[in-house]
Amino acid sequence: MEQGLISTAARNLNGITAELEALLRICSRESGPQGNKMSKTKKRKWLVEKSDIKKLQQRMNQAKETLHFALNSSRAFNDIRMEYQVPKWFLIRTFKTFASYSSLSGLACALRPFRSIEGDSVYAFGRRLYSALEVLLDIWKNILAEVGLPRRVTIAAAISLRYHKLDEKQTYLVQKVLDLCRDISEVTTTKAHEAILQCTDLQEALQGQPWAINTIDDVEESPLYLATGRNQVKSMEVLISAGADVDQQSYDGWSPLMVAVYLENVESVKMLLKSKPNVNLCNVEGSTALHWASMKANPEVISLLLAAGASVKQRDTFGKTPLHWLAYYENIRHQDIEAAIEMLLVAGSDLEARNNLGITPFLRSIEFDKLEVTRALVNAGCSVNISSHDSRNVLHIAARYASLELLDYISDLDLSGIDPCQQDSFGDTPFDDLVRISRVTDEWDLGTDRRPSLTEQQAFVKLYQGVRDQALQNHIQNLERVLVALREQDTTVAREHLALLVEKETRWKRENMVSWYRAVDKRIQHAEWELATEDIEDHLLDLQEELATPVWEIPSKRGYLWEFVDGESVSEEGSEISDNSDQRVEDEDDAQAAWE
């Protein structure tokens, strides 16, 4: 354990050192004749970066404490060493780590099972992960012998037996789960259910068992629910005429209408709607029939539901509206997407609605890499200059999820309102995100992100540099106007242009820059023309240098995107990226140090 802590502390210290070196390069410039160059501090840069320096100081203290603890532990327990690497699949949603520390006994750790047996089992059935199910049964064998499994798991197991083609071993595992289930209610498969399953005379079955009209079977499906799932329209008509409850929901909250919509059985949808069902019923995840119709981008079904009173503002448990759900489905036509969006908007849907994480439908479409949905939402007039609750803008999300075609499309959008250097809640800029996922060596560390190919890296660099350069050019133009006014000692004009910069920096939440511009404004008010002019000239020089430097030559907090060899940047895949800049290129050793 202590060796791992020491390694972690050392790795963190190396990372902090690399980031400090990167800050030093950013916050200083060389000046003077060749052979007699001097380093000049960029005062404004130090001001802007001071919050990052404080964060690095905090991390340095944490690394020091970790190292101190590791060394003390090593002295106390150097006669005992045990190491075991638990397989990653074994830990996922299975165990929690509990730790305690005592001056007498030292550090004690224990693995204890999550009390989420029900959720894991249902997930395993839903995804047909029978090998995982076997592992779970073995892990929980002592617990299950005492407490058994709940009703929800029983239903999931029964559904597997009914609808999935299982081999002998899989059937054995499912039956083993059924044997461990508790609280099994008295349910039965009625003659009505059998008639639907076997496609025999349903009318005769109901005459023999009229009480079975709304009876649920072992998977908690009513006859109407079962008939809808099998698209037996005539059977549905018989059941509805006999008084079947069209709003009766399954164990997970699905109604017959949701099933018909999901299967895109238009005739079934029309028949159910004639019986005036509750079109806004929600399943256990809070989704309605309109959510599922939107996911399918089926204009006809959406139109039917809206005419029946379906709400476009209903949110699921994650805060997503039907418009968010457009990003889920595959292989839908652009015309259908545009028609679906138009109908939802006419019915009152909010194009800028945010889910619980602050994600709009536009940002959601990029998360799911759905070019056609993104294009349709932009054509509908959605905002592209927005950020989520964790301060991620379109560039953050594109860096992590967008494919080449989507990146090319985003490059053509007007992103002039986007701050390309915006930090999310983890302190990462969009370029930091790209470097991180591009340099990941273990697929496990990618999580939900997608590893970009070299071509996709280049496409994002083009996109990012375009947005950055446009922002810098606009900034430089405003500063040049301020400088002209300062040289003419025109207080009014200088302050007007400076106010525009303060407003932009306030909107981008760059408080250090807001403070700096306000300090310059004070100098203008006090007629300190030379000092104000010097400040603006230095700032202009910084921005012009930044504009002349390709983004891949500027180290991110994660290091460099590509290595640098003899003036050219080289990717991990061996392709060279041409460099036409006159700026100095860091050598390979410096880049490698930054990565480590």
Secondary structure, 3 states (H helix, E strand, C coil): CHHHHHHHHHHHHHHHHHHHHHHHHHCEEEECCCCCCEEEECHHHHHHHHHHHHHHHHHHHHHHHHHHHHHHHHHHCCCCCCCCCCCHHHHCCCEEEEEEEECCCEEEEEEEECCCHHHHHHHHHHCCCHHHHHHHHHHCHHHHHHHCECHHHHHHHHHHHHHCCCCHHHHHHHHHHHHHECCCCCCCCCHHHHHHHHCCCHHHHHHHCHHHHHCCCCCCCCHHHHHHHCCCHHHHHHHHHCCCCCCCCCCCCCCHHHHHHHCCCHHHHHHHHHCCCCCCCCCCCCCCHHHHHHHHCCHHHHHHHHHCCCCCCCCCCCCCCCCHHHHCCCCCCHHHHHHHHHHHHHCCCCCCCCCCCCCCHHHHHHHCCCHHHHHHHHHCCCCCCCECCCCCEHHHHHHHHCCHHHHHHHHCCCCCCCCCCCCCCCCCCHHHHHHHHHCCCCHHHHCCCCCCCHHHHHHHHHHHHHHHHHHHHHHHHHHHHHHHHHHCCCHHHHHHHHHHHHHHHHHCCCHHHHHHHHHHHHHHHCCCHHHHHHHHHHHHHHHHHHHHCCHHHCCECCECCCEEECCEEECCCCCEECCCCCCCCCCHHHHHHHHC
